[in-house]
Amino acid sequence: MSVSIIIMVCSVFVASISQILLKISANKNHLSLFKEYFNLYVILGYILLFISTILTIVAFGGMDYKNGPLIESLGYLFVMIFSYFILNEQITKKKIIGNVLILIGIFIYYI
């Protein structure tokens, strides 16, 4: 397995964690508009998004661009799993079907 592919998977993982942090912040009531956008969850979320962007740039330096969408689709799966465990959201049939359709589409594109 290529190091670039591992870096890309890490990038998707970091971006998924970032999305969860931003969702946690969005679900909270904030005392002011300033605190809504400048709190620990939001700041960490955007720092992680920046790190994810850097990792993606590094990963694309050593892999074919056609592999990007395949690996990026893991983000949907990561977010669904993190949402279940961290946000206590239910994994519904619609979410499972949606993820399966995305993965099938990427698989068909890849072959």
C-alpha positions as a Python dict, from the first residue, in 0.01 Angstrom:
ca = {
    (1, 'M'): (0, 0, 0),
    (2, 'S'): (132, 339, -96),
    (3, 'V'): (223, 592, 173),
    (4, 'S'): (19, 850, -19),
    (5, 'I'): (-294, 640, 12),
    (6, 'I'): (-240, 608, 388),
    (7, 'I'): (-193, 985, 413),
    (8, 'M'): (-514, 1039, 215),
    (9, 'V'): (-711, 806, 445),
    (10, 'C'): (-572, 997, 743),
    (11, 'S'): (-681, 1321, 578),
    (12, 'V'): (-1037, 1192, 539),
    (13, 'F'): (-1035, 1069, 900),
    (14, 'V'): (-919, 1410, 1029),
    (15, 'A'): (-1181, 1590, 816),
    (16, 'S'): (-1451, 1362, 956),
    (17, 'I'): (-1349, 1441, 1313),
    (18, 'S'): (-1359, 1808, 1219),
    (19, 'Q'): (-1716, 1774, 1093),
    (20, 'I'): (-1822, 1611, 1418),
    (21, 'L'): (-1663, 1891, 1624),
    (22, 'L'): (-1844, 2153, 1415),
    (23, 'K'): (-2173, 1965, 1457),
    (24, 'I'): (-2123, 1949, 1835),
    (25, 'S'): (-2079, 2326, 1839),
    (26, 'A'): (-2381, 2381, 1614),
    (27, 'N'): (-2599, 2175, 1850),
    (28, 'K'): (-2515, 2395, 2149),
    (29, 'N'): (-2685, 2717, 2253),
    (30, 'H'): (-2437, 3004, 2258),
    (31, 'L'): (-2467, 3323, 2460),
    (32, 'S'): (-2353, 3548, 2177),
    (33, 'L'): (-2277, 3548, 1808),
    (34, 'F'): (-1908, 3580, 1890),
    (35, 'K'): (-1911, 3269, 2111),
    (36, 'E'): (-2102, 3080, 1844),
    (37, 'Y'): (-1814, 3114, 1600),
    (38, 'F'): (-1518, 3147, 1837),
    (39, 'N'): (-1535, 2853, 2075),
    (40, 'L'): (-1307, 2553, 2126),
    (41, 'Y'): (-1507, 2317, 1902),
    (42, 'V'): (-1518, 2556, 1607),
    (43, 'I'): (-1154, 2657, 1635),
    (44, 'L'): (-1037, 2294, 1663),
    (45, 'G'): (-1272, 2197, 1380),
    (46, 'Y'): (-1121, 2452, 1143),
    (47, 'I'): (-766, 2370, 1251),
    (48, 'L'): (-836, 2005, 1169),
    (49, 'L'): (-985, 2104, 832),
    (50, 'F'): (-666, 2296, 755),
    (51, 'I'): (-454, 1993, 854),
    (52, 'S'): (-675, 1773, 637),
    (53, 'T'): (-621, 2006, 341),
    (54, 'I'): (-243, 1992, 384),
    (55, 'L'): (-253, 1611, 412),
    (56, 'T'): (-463, 1589, 95),
    (57, 'I'): (-218, 1807, -97),
    (58, 'V'): (73, 1591, 21),
    (59, 'A'): (-115, 1271, -65),
    (60, 'F'): (-201, 1385, -417),
    (61, 'G'): (169, 1448, -474),
    (62, 'G'): (232, 1073, -475),
    (63, 'M'): (-85, 911, -609),
    (64, 'D'): (-312, 915, -911),
    (65, 'Y'): (-588, 1172, -899),
    (66, 'K'): (-845, 908, -993),
    (67, 'N'): (-796, 746, -650),
    (68, 'G'): (-899, 1063, -466),
    (69, 'P'): (-1278, 1025, -494),
    (70, 'L'): (-1255, 661, -393),
    (71, 'I'): (-1072, 742, -71),
    (72, 'E'): (-1271, 1061, -2),
    (73, 'S'): (-1593, 857, -4),
    (74, 'L'): (-1475, 696, 321),
    (75, 'G'): (-1563, 1027, 484),
    (76, 'Y'): (-1934, 948, 458),
    (77, 'L'): (-1878, 621, 639),
    (78, 'F'): (-1655, 778, 905),
    (79, 'V'): (-1905, 1057, 976),
    (80, 'M'): (-2192, 809, 1005),
    (81, 'I'): (-1996, 596, 1253),
    (82, 'F'): (-1871, 895, 1455),
    (83, 'S'): (-2224, 1040, 1463),
    (84, 'Y'): (-2352, 714, 1607),
    (85, 'F'): (-2089, 687, 1880),
    (86, 'I'): (-2024, 1054, 1964),
    (87, 'L'): (-2351, 1233, 1884),
    (88, 'N'): (-2578, 936, 1965),
    (89, 'E'): (-2747, 964, 1625),
    (90, 'Q'): (-2925, 660, 1493),
    (91, 'I'): (-2801, 475, 1188),
    (92, 'T'): (-3116, 447, 980),
    (93, 'K'): (-3187, 233, 677),
    (94, 'K'): (-3176, 547, 461),
    (95, 'K'): (-2825, 630, 583),
    (96, 'I'): (-2706, 276, 517),
    (97, 'I'): (-2865, 268, 171),
    (98, 'G'): (-2715, 610, 93),
    (99, 'N'): (-2367, 499, 196),
    (100, 'V'): (-2397, 174, 2),
    (101, 'L'): (-2508, 363, -311),
    (102, 'I'): (-2213, 601, -280),
    (103, 'L'): (-1972, 311, -242),
    (104, 'I'): (-2128, 126, -537),
    (105, 'G'): (-2100, 439, -750),
    (106, 'I'): (-1734, 482, -660),
    (107, 'F'): (-1669, 112, -725),
    (108, 'I'): (-1832, 133, -1070),
    (109, 'Y'): (-1633, 450, -1148),
    (110, 'Y'): (-1312, 284, -1035),
    (111, 'I'): (-1347, -24, -1258),
}
